[in-house]
Amino acid sequence: MTPGAGLRRTDGGTLLYWLAAVAVLFLYVRHGRDAPTKPSATPSPGPAPTTYRAYRDRRDQQARWERRYRRERPLESRRQQRERSSK
């Protein structure tokens, strides 16, 4: 067997498998499970907050978003309320 024989294109796409494996390994090393997460500007829906203070902050933020939505789209919010009350 000659050196680099496994990387020839005539081996049924073996080169593509190696390139795919290298790409997956790169992504795992770069964005693996232990990679630190970047904080986002807006809280994303997800697991429950760890402290009561965080819970209250998130609840208040959600209430502000809902009030703003009702203020900016009054007809849509009325339609949604009618649908909720008719169920």
Long-range contacts (C-beta under 8 A, 24 or more apart in sequence): none
